[in-house]
Structures are given as C-alpha cells and as structure tokens.
Amino acid sequence: MLTPPQFETLIFAYTQLILDDSTPEELHALCGDLLIREYKNYKPEEIFKEIAEVYGEAISSQFLASATAN
C-alpha cells in the first residue's frame, strides 16, 4: 500500500498526465463532470449562496427563478 504522501504524489502525477494529454474540449467536459459531482453534495442554499458571492445576487435570483419555474 501507499503511504499518504506517496498517494498524494500519485494523484498529482496522474492529474498532470490528464491535463497534459487532454484537449480543451476534453478538459471542459471533465471539469463539468467534476463540478456536477461536487455540487451534488451541496444543499440548494449553499449553491445559491456561492452563486451570489461569485456572480452577484441578481444572477443567483435568476437561477432560483429558473429552477423553480419548472
């Protein structure tokens, strides 16, 4: 088995390989998949708070309106 520092080294090296060997389109898709996976762990309030902090309250309100319109 790997020690925690060895595992971190493995993760870093593998990540670099992926980044160096991917097209911008592949990286865009990968990033989207990873963000979706991460945001599934959030509560809705946390996502709206983050949207408001990064993009402003108006954008957050637009997302809320869009999500609740359906």
Buried (B, 14 or more C-beta within 10 A) or exposed (E): EEEEEEEEEEEEEEEEEEEEEEEEEEEEEEEEEEEEEEEEEEEEEEBBEEBBEEEEEEEBEEBBEEEEEE
